[in-house]
Amino acid sequence: MTATTPARLARTAVVSPRAPRIPGAAGRFGPNWYAAVMGTAIVANGAHALPQAVQSRELTDLAAAVWALSLLLLVALAATRLTARRLPDRIRALDDPATAVFLGCPPMAMLAVGAGALGAGAPLIAALAGVGTGAGAGAGAGVGSTAGVLLDAGLWTAGTLYGIGVAMRVLYLLIARYRVERGGSAPTWLLPVVAPMVSAALGPALIPHLPAGQAQGTMLAVCVALFGASLLAVLVLLPGIWSRLVHEQPLPLLLVPTLFLVLGPLGQSVTAVTQFARVAPALRGFALVYGVAVFGFAMLWLGVAGSVTLRALREGMPFGMTWWAYTFPVGTCVTGAAGLARMTGLDLFAVLAVALFALLVTAWAVVGARTLRGLASGALIAR
């Protein structure tokens, strides 16, 4: 490994608002590709979270199949990255702030897939466990439940540590190394710091599987701490992003989909507080006030980002991997609305959850098809 000179850092650490790019480090199946895993997993997780009134065998089977696809994508992408021996590229990714932000995608992909092991993927795991052990349905379900807990716990732990490391490293580099032009901020800056919020939202599902007392209390405290860490980091970054959007040139068309990334911390934080209230009823009041208020702003931003997207499409917005921003952030709003519906019993949130899920599935189908087409033509693979 060769040393990186200060002169080189000075050249690579400046972001130009007029030339957004995903350099070689994030090109050939780089960390930005994990957004496809995130977007696929959230479809399964969102389907599982929908109100009971709309659940059906067909929806359950669809959710399990999509979750299995997300698991396969995660394994395939991780294997491709590991076998490619791309360590030098990963180091260059940290040297370039335009690329470093995408390092927040792998931990979120791990977390989203892991959560499905206790939700959408649970029936599939139980069925496979029953076949694999030759046991009956009841025994298979028990073995499958244990396997699901272990898979979720492993991915949650690894994803959480990975996400915290990325968030700390990128924030440190922003202070100590990067020299970002005022117009260089973009919604993609939220990616590294949202990962701890995903951990906060998905961690409570593991609490019932831990020993009562210290273990459960510690897990809840860790999740609340992750919630606070991510929320405050987002609040630190948002003013710069808003200032860039208002005072500088409009986002390049290829970056317009990243406006939806603002929904990520909003919807995920609402999901988190509803999960906190589920395992700790004392937090129900906070969850209700925070959840409803923030969800209201999320719907406002959805309207704004959607309007900008329609305008960009009329102007000829090209397809790129940034289009995956139309999936995971919307999915967090699905789980947030479903959590509020369960907590309040209001049909309003149940209807919103179903409507947002329909939007999510539509976006996932369109973006997935366009991605496959781009792969087949080689247009999405950097050379």
C-alpha positions as a Python dict, from the first residue, in 0.01 Angstrom:
ca = {
    (1, 'M'): (0, 0, 0),
    (2, 'T'): (147, 334, -97),
    (3, 'A'): (121, 640, 122),
    (4, 'T'): (-118, 914, 22),
    (5, 'T'): (45, 1254, 4),
    (6, 'P'): (-120, 1567, 145),
    (7, 'A'): (-115, 1717, -203),
    (8, 'R'): (-312, 1426, -340),
    (9, 'L'): (-562, 1452, -56),
    (10, 'A'): (-608, 1818, -126),
    (11, 'R'): (-694, 1735, -485),
    (12, 'T'): (-927, 1443, -415),
    (13, 'A'): (-1108, 1578, -113),
    (14, 'V'): (-1283, 1867, -284),
    (15, 'V'): (-1629, 1797, -416),
    (16, 'S'): (-1757, 1983, -719),
    (17, 'P'): (-2134, 2039, -720),
    (18, 'R'): (-2132, 2046, -1100),
    (19, 'A'): (-1955, 1717, -1151),
    (20, 'P'): (-2113, 1456, -922),
    (21, 'R'): (-1954, 1121, -973),
    (22, 'I'): (-1920, 772, -834),
    (23, 'P'): (-1551, 703, -890),
    (24, 'G'): (-1391, 368, -956),
    (25, 'A'): (-1398, 283, -585),
    (26, 'A'): (-1776, 277, -594),
    (27, 'G'): (-1809, 162, -950),
    (28, 'R'): (-1779, -206, -1031),
    (29, 'F'): (-2018, -345, -772),
    (30, 'G'): (-1896, -97, -514),
    (31, 'P'): (-2066, -8, -186),
    (32, 'N'): (-2339, 188, -365),
    (33, 'W'): (-2467, -143, -505),
    (34, 'Y'): (-2577, -245, -156),
    (35, 'A'): (-2862, 3, -204),
    (36, 'A'): (-3023, -263, -424),
    (37, 'V'): (-3007, -508, -132),
    (38, 'M'): (-3154, -248, 101),
    (39, 'G'): (-3434, -166, -142),
    (40, 'T'): (-3521, -532, -189),
    (41, 'A'): (-3513, -620, 181),
    (42, 'I'): (-3736, -327, 275),
    (43, 'V'): (-4006, -453, 38),
    (44, 'A'): (-4018, -779, 235),
    (45, 'N'): (-3997, -604, 572),
    (46, 'G'): (-4263, -354, 472),
    (47, 'A'): (-4501, -628, 360),
    (48, 'H'): (-4455, -808, 691),
    (49, 'A'): (-4518, -487, 887),
    (50, 'L'): (-4847, -399, 717),
    (51, 'P'): (-5162, -402, 933),
    (52, 'Q'): (-5318, -740, 1001),
    (53, 'A'): (-5632, -642, 810),
    (54, 'V'): (-5448, -657, 478),
    (55, 'Q'): (-5231, -960, 550),
    (56, 'S'): (-5291, -1271, 342),
    (57, 'R'): (-5120, -1596, 252),
    (58, 'E'): (-5023, -1453, -87),
    (59, 'L'): (-4865, -1145, 74),
    (60, 'T'): (-4680, -1363, 325),
    (61, 'D'): (-4542, -1585, 49),
    (62, 'L'): (-4442, -1282, -158),
    (63, 'A'): (-4264, -1125, 138),
    (64, 'A'): (-4074, -1448, 208),
    (65, 'A'): (-3968, -1479, -157),
    (66, 'V'): (-3848, -1118, -175),
    (67, 'W'): (-3660, -1158, 154),
    (68, 'A'): (-3487, -1470, 17),
    (69, 'L'): (-3389, -1268, -291),
    (70, 'S'): (-3241, -994, -71),
    (71, 'L'): (-3040, -1253, 123),
    (72, 'L'): (-2905, -1401, -200),
    (73, 'L'): (-2817, -1054, -329),
    (74, 'L'): (-2635, -972, -6),
    (75, 'V'): (-2432, -1293, -14),
    (76, 'A'): (-2353, -1261, -385),
    (77, 'L'): (-2249, -897, -359),
    (78, 'A'): (-2039, -955, -46),
    (79, 'A'): (-1868, -1253, -210),
    (80, 'T'): (-1797, -1052, -524),
    (81, 'R'): (-1648, -770, -322),
    (82, 'L'): (-1434, -998, -108),
    (83, 'T'): (-1299, -1207, -391),
    (84, 'A'): (-1218, -903, -603),
    (85, 'R'): (-946, -799, -356),
    (86, 'R'): (-1047, -435, -376),
    (87, 'L'): (-876, -313, -58),
    (88, 'P'): (-692, -30, -238),
    (89, 'D'): (-1021, 90, -384),
    (90, 'R'): (-1185, 93, -42),
    (91, 'I'): (-905, 312, 90),
    (92, 'R'): (-946, 549, -204),
    (93, 'A'): (-1318, 559, -125),
    (94, 'L'): (-1238, 707, 215),
    (95, 'D'): (-1007, 958, 50),
    (96, 'D'): (-1291, 1087, -167),
    (97, 'P'): (-1592, 1234, 17),
    (98, 'A'): (-1812, 1184, -290),
    (99, 'T'): (-1753, 810, -256),
    (100, 'A'): (-1708, 765, 118),
    (101, 'V'): (-2074, 836, 187),
    (102, 'F'): (-2176, 515, 8),
    (103, 'L'): (-1992, 310, 268),
    (104, 'G'): (-2305, 359, 477),
    (105, 'C'): (-2496, 125, 245),
    (106, 'P'): (-2335, -214, 331),
    (107, 'P'): (-2421, -204, 705),
    (108, 'M'): (-2778, -96, 633),
    (109, 'A'): (-2813, -383, 385),
    (110, 'M'): (-2692, -628, 649),
    (111, 'L'): (-2934, -488, 906),
    (112, 'A'): (-3234, -493, 673),
    (113, 'V'): (-3174, -851, 562),
    (114, 'G'): (-3113, -962, 920),
    (115, 'A'): (-3442, -811, 1037),
    (116, 'G'): (-3627, -1018, 779),
    (117, 'A'): (-3502, -1338, 941),
    (118, 'L'): (-3741, -1274, 1230),
    (119, 'G'): (-4017, -1136, 1009),
    (120, 'A'): (-4083, -1191, 642),
    (121, 'G'): (-3830, -1473, 612),
    (122, 'A'): (-3931, -1660, 926),
    (123, 'P'): (-4181, -1897, 753),
    (124, 'L'): (-3925, -1983, 486),
    (125, 'I'): (-3653, -2049, 743),
    (126, 'A'): (-3892, -2269, 942),
    (127, 'A'): (-3988, -2465, 631),
    (128, 'L'): (-3624, -2515, 533),
    (129, 'A'): (-3537, -2619, 889),
    (130, 'G'): (-3817, -2876, 887),
    (131, 'V'): (-3699, -3023, 558),
    (132, 'G'): (-3335, -3015, 658),
    (133, 'T'): (-3390, -3191, 991),
    (134, 'G'): (-3666, -3421, 875),
    (135, 'A'): (-3871, -3294, 1169),
    (136, 'G'): (-4240, -3218, 1181),
    (137, 'A'): (-4390, -2874, 1138),
    (138, 'G'): (-4370, -2791, 1509),
    (139, 'A'): (-4009, -2900, 1549),
    (140, 'G'): (-3915, -2734, 1223),
    (141, 'A'): (-4067, -2407, 1342),
    (142, 'G'): (-3864, -2426, 1663),
    (143, 'V'): (-3538, -2492, 1481),
    (144, 'G'): (-3624, -2225, 1226),
    (145, 'S'): (-3695, -1972, 1500),
    (146, 'T'): (-3356, -2036, 1656),
    (147, 'A'): (-3186, -2008, 1318),
    (148, 'G'): (-3369, -1683, 1246),
    (149, 'V'): (-3266, -1534, 1580),
    (150, 'L'): (-2904, -1632, 1524),
    (151, 'L'): (-2902, -1490, 1171),
    (152, 'D'): (-3062, -1165, 1278),
    (153, 'A'): (-2838, -1132, 1584),
    (154, 'G'): (-2527, -1192, 1377),
    (155, 'L'): (-2619, -948, 1101),
    (156, 'W'): (-2746, -689, 1351),
    (157, 'T'): (-2425, -703, 1552),
    (158, 'A'): (-2197, -691, 1247),
    (159, 'G'): (-2407, -424, 1075),
    (160, 'T'): (-2423, -209, 1387),
    (161, 'L'): (-2048, -218, 1448),
    (162, 'Y'): (-1985, -157, 1078),
    (163, 'G'): (-2232, 132, 1072),
    (164, 'I'): (-2091, 299, 1382),
    (165, 'G'): (-1740, 269, 1242),
    (166, 'V'): (-1841, 424, 910),
    (167, 'A'): (-2033, 708, 1076),
    (168, 'M'): (-1744, 792, 1307),
    (169, 'R'): (-1485, 770, 1031),
    (170, 'V'): (-1673, 985, 779),
    (171, 'L'): (-1760, 1251, 1038),
    (172, 'Y'): (-1397, 1256, 1151),
    (173, 'L'): (-1274, 1295, 794),
    (174, 'L'): (-1519, 1579, 737),
    (175, 'I'): (-1351, 1766, 1020),
    (176, 'A'): (-990, 1658, 981),
    (177, 'R'): (-930, 1595, 611),
    (178, 'Y'): (-1208, 1673, 364),
    (179, 'R'): (-1233, 2021, 222),
    (180, 'V'): (-1582, 2028, 77),
    (181, 'E'): (-1696, 2328, -121),
    (182, 'R'): (-2010, 2497, 4),
    (183, 'G'): (-2198, 2366, -298),
    (184, 'G'): (-2063, 2015, -251),
    (185, 'S'): (-2313, 1902, 10),
    (186, 'A'): (-2579, 1659, -107),
    (187, 'P'): (-2841, 1434, 53),
    (188, 'T'): (-2601, 1141, 8),
    (189, 'W'): (-2415, 1279, 310),
    (190, 'L'): (-2691, 1128, 524),
    (191, 'L'): (-2607, 770, 426),
    (192, 'P'): (-2325, 710, 678),
    (193, 'V'): (-2511, 852, 978),
    (194, 'V'): (-2847, 685, 911),
    (195, 'A'): (-2705, 336, 962),
    (196, 'P'): (-2715, 363, 1347),
    (197, 'M'): (-3081, 464, 1322),
    (198, 'V'): (-3151, 145, 1126),
    (199, 'S'): (-2986, -48, 1409),
    (200, 'A'): (-3199, 138, 1661),
    (201, 'A'): (-3519, 54, 1474),
    (202, 'L'): (-3440, -314, 1419),
    (203, 'G'): (-3265, -400, 1744),
    (204, 'P'): (-3579, -412, 1965),
    (205, 'A'): (-3701, -722, 1778),
    (206, 'L'): (-3414, -912, 1942),
    (207, 'I'): (-3498, -800, 2296),
    (208, 'P'): (-3762, -1071, 2368),
    (209, 'H'): (-3503, -1334, 2274),
    (210, 'L'): (-3255, -1209, 2535),
    (211, 'P'): (-3251, -1305, 2906),
    (212, 'A'): (-3473, -1082, 3117),
    (213, 'G'): (-3309, -816, 3329),
    (214, 'Q'): (-2968, -676, 3245),
    (215, 'A'): (-2947, -818, 2893),
    (216, 'Q'): (-3283, -682, 2778),
    (217, 'G'): (-3232, -349, 2954),
    (218, 'T'): (-2888, -307, 2803),
    (219, 'M'): (-3013, -384, 2453),
    (220, 'L'): (-3290, -125, 2485),
    (221, 'A'): (-3043, 133, 2618),
    (222, 'V'): (-2806, 64, 2326),
    (223, 'C'): (-3089, 106, 2076),
    (224, 'V'): (-3199, 436, 2232),
    (225, 'A'): (-2837, 557, 2231),
    (226, 'L'): (-2804, 465, 1862),
    (227, 'F'): (-3128, 653, 1796),
    (228, 'G'): (-2988, 964, 1961),
    (229, 'A'): (-2650, 939, 1794),
    (230, 'S'): (-2800, 911, 1447),
    (231, 'L'): (-3070, 1171, 1500),
    (232, 'L'): (-2828, 1438, 1625),
    (233, 'A'): (-2578, 1360, 1349),
    (234, 'V'): (-2854, 1402, 1091),
    (235, 'L'): (-2953, 1734, 1248),
    (236, 'V'): (-2590, 1848, 1222),
    (237, 'L'): (-2572, 1766, 851),
    (238, 'L'): (-2917, 1880, 737),
    (239, 'P'): (-2856, 2258, 755),
    (240, 'G'): (-2562, 2230, 514),
    (241, 'I'): (-2764, 2014, 278),
    (242, 'W'): (-3060, 2254, 288),
    (243, 'S'): (-2832, 2552, 234),
    (244, 'R'): (-2684, 2385, -72),
    (245, 'L'): (-3028, 2303, -213),
    (246, 'V'): (-3157, 2657, -167),
    (247, 'H'): (-2854, 2877, -231),
    (248, 'E'): (-2654, 2687, -493),
    (249, 'Q'): (-2730, 2552, -838),
    (250, 'P'): (-3003, 2285, -860),
    (251, 'L'): (-2894, 1928, -809),
    (252, 'P'): (-2769, 1757, -1126),
    (253, 'L'): (-3046, 1540, -1270),
    (254, 'L'): (-2866, 1218, -1175),
    (255, 'L'): (-2866, 1325, -809),
    (256, 'V'): (-3233, 1429, -792),
    (257, 'P'): (-3342, 1086, -657),
    (258, 'T'): (-3116, 1141, -356),
    (259, 'L'): (-3369, 1394, -226),
    (260, 'F'): (-3564, 1088, -111),
    (261, 'L'): (-3276, 998, 122),
    (262, 'V'): (-3406, 1262, 363),
    (263, 'L'): (-3702, 1030, 421),
    (264, 'G'): (-3465, 763, 553),
    (265, 'P'): (-3386, 911, 895),
    (266, 'L'): (-3744, 1040, 924),
    (267, 'G'): (-3924, 714, 856),
    (268, 'Q'): (-3664, 503, 1033),
    (269, 'S'): (-3676, 715, 1346),
    (270, 'V'): (-4056, 686, 1356),
    (271, 'T'): (-4018, 310, 1318),
    (272, 'A'): (-3762, 311, 1600),
    (273, 'V'): (-3979, 494, 1854),
    (274, 'T'): (-4279, 270, 1782),
    (275, 'Q'): (-4056, -32, 1843),
    (276, 'F'): (-3929, 123, 2166),
    (277, 'A'): (-4289, 166, 2284),
    (278, 'R'): (-4361, -197, 2196),
    (279, 'V'): (-4092, -333, 2429),
    (280, 'A'): (-4102, -49, 2685),
    (281, 'P'): (-4459, 85, 2735),
    (282, 'A'): (-4322, 372, 2946),
    (283, 'L'): (-4193, 525, 2622),
    (284, 'R'): (-4534, 520, 2455),
    (285, 'G'): (-4608, 889, 2516),
    (286, 'F'): (-4278, 1000, 2366),
    (287, 'A'): (-4322, 763, 2074),
    (288, 'L'): (-4669, 898, 1999),
    (289, 'V'): (-4573, 1266, 2004),
    (290, 'Y'): (-4244, 1222, 1820),
    (291, 'G'): (-4374, 965, 1575),
    (292, 'V'): (-4681, 1155, 1457),
    (293, 'A'): (-4499, 1488, 1431),
    (294, 'V'): (-4200, 1353, 1238),
    (295, 'F'): (-4419, 1137, 1016),
    (296, 'G'): (-4611, 1451, 921),
    (297, 'F'): (-4290, 1617, 805),
    (298, 'A'): (-4192, 1301, 619),
    (299, 'M'): (-4514, 1320, 418),
    (300, 'L'): (-4446, 1688, 345),
    (301, 'W'): (-4096, 1605, 221),
    (302, 'L'): (-4231, 1313, 17),
    (303, 'G'): (-4450, 1560, -169),
    (304, 'V'): (-4161, 1801, -226),
    (305, 'A'): (-3917, 1531, -341),
    (306, 'G'): (-4182, 1371, -559),
    (307, 'S'): (-4257, 1701, -730),
    (308, 'V'): (-3889, 1763, -801),
    (309, 'T'): (-3862, 1409, -940),
    (310, 'L'): (-4152, 1463, -1181),
    (311, 'R'): (-3989, 1782, -1304),
    (312, 'A'): (-3655, 1603, -1348),
    (313, 'L'): (-3820, 1323, -1544),
    (314, 'R'): (-3970, 1578, -1780),
    (315, 'E'): (-3621, 1722, -1826),
    (316, 'G'): (-3480, 1380, -1919),
    (317, 'M'): (-3334, 1250, -1591),
    (318, 'P'): (-3110, 953, -1683),
    (319, 'F'): (-3122, 622, -1500),
    (320, 'G'): (-2849, 544, -1248),
    (321, 'M'): (-2796, 358, -923),
    (322, 'T'): (-2915, 672, -743),
    (323, 'W'): (-3268, 563, -841),
    (324, 'W'): (-3253, 305, -560),
    (325, 'A'): (-3311, 603, -330),
    (326, 'Y'): (-3677, 569, -431),
    (327, 'T'): (-3703, 238, -243),
    (328, 'F'): (-3547, 206, 103),
    (329, 'P'): (-3640, 555, 232),
    (330, 'V'): (-4002, 506, 123),
    (331, 'G'): (-3995, 164, 288),
    (332, 'T'): (-3898, 319, 621),
    (333, 'C'): (-4211, 534, 594),
    (334, 'V'): (-4415, 215, 538),
    (335, 'T'): (-4281, 58, 858),
    (336, 'G'): (-4319, 388, 1042),
    (337, 'A'): (-4683, 427, 937),
    (338, 'A'): (-4753, 63, 1021),
    (339, 'G'): (-4600, 111, 1364),
    (340, 'L'): (-4815, 419, 1429),
    (341, 'A'): (-5124, 229, 1310),
    (342, 'R'): (-5051, -52, 1553),
    (343, 'M'): (-4979, 187, 1840),
    (344, 'T'): (-5274, 425, 1789),
    (345, 'G'): (-5533, 198, 1628),
    (346, 'L'): (-5612, 476, 1379),
    (347, 'D'): (-5721, 375, 1029),
    (348, 'L'): (-5545, 685, 894),
    (349, 'F'): (-5202, 535, 948),
    (350, 'A'): (-5312, 193, 827),
    (351, 'V'): (-5431, 344, 498),
    (352, 'L'): (-5111, 546, 465),
    (353, 'A'): (-4901, 233, 527),
    (354, 'V'): (-5082, 45, 248),
    (355, 'A'): (-5061, 340, 8),
    (356, 'L'): (-4690, 390, 75),
    (357, 'F'): (-4631, 16, 32),
    (358, 'A'): (-4797, 31, -311),
    (359, 'L'): (-4564, 321, -400),
    (360, 'L'): (-4266, 122, -269),
    (361, 'V'): (-4348, -190, -472),
    (362, 'T'): (-4397, 18, -785),
    (363, 'A'): (-4064, 195, -739),
    (364, 'W'): (-3885, -133, -662),
    (365, 'A'): (-4026, -301, -972),
    (366, 'V'): (-3931, -11, -1200),
    (367, 'V'): (-3583, 42, -1055),
    (368, 'G'): (-3513, -331, -1039),
    (369, 'A'): (-3609, -379, -1403),
    (370, 'R'): (-3400, -80, -1512),
    (371, 'T'): (-3104, -212, -1310),
    (372, 'L'): (-3125, -554, -1474),
    (373, 'R'): (-3141, -388, -1813),
    (374, 'G'): (-2839, -175, -1730),
    (375, 'L'): (-2646, -481, -1612),
    (376, 'A'): (-2730, -670, -1929),
    (377, 'S'): (-2606, -383, -2144),
    (378, 'G'): (-2303, -314, -1925),
    (379, 'A'): (-2409, 47, -1878),
    (380, 'L'): (-2405, 25, -1497),
    (381, 'I'): (-2063, -134, -1463),
    (382, 'A'): (-1778, 113, -1436),
    (383, 'R'): (-1473, 17, -1637),
}
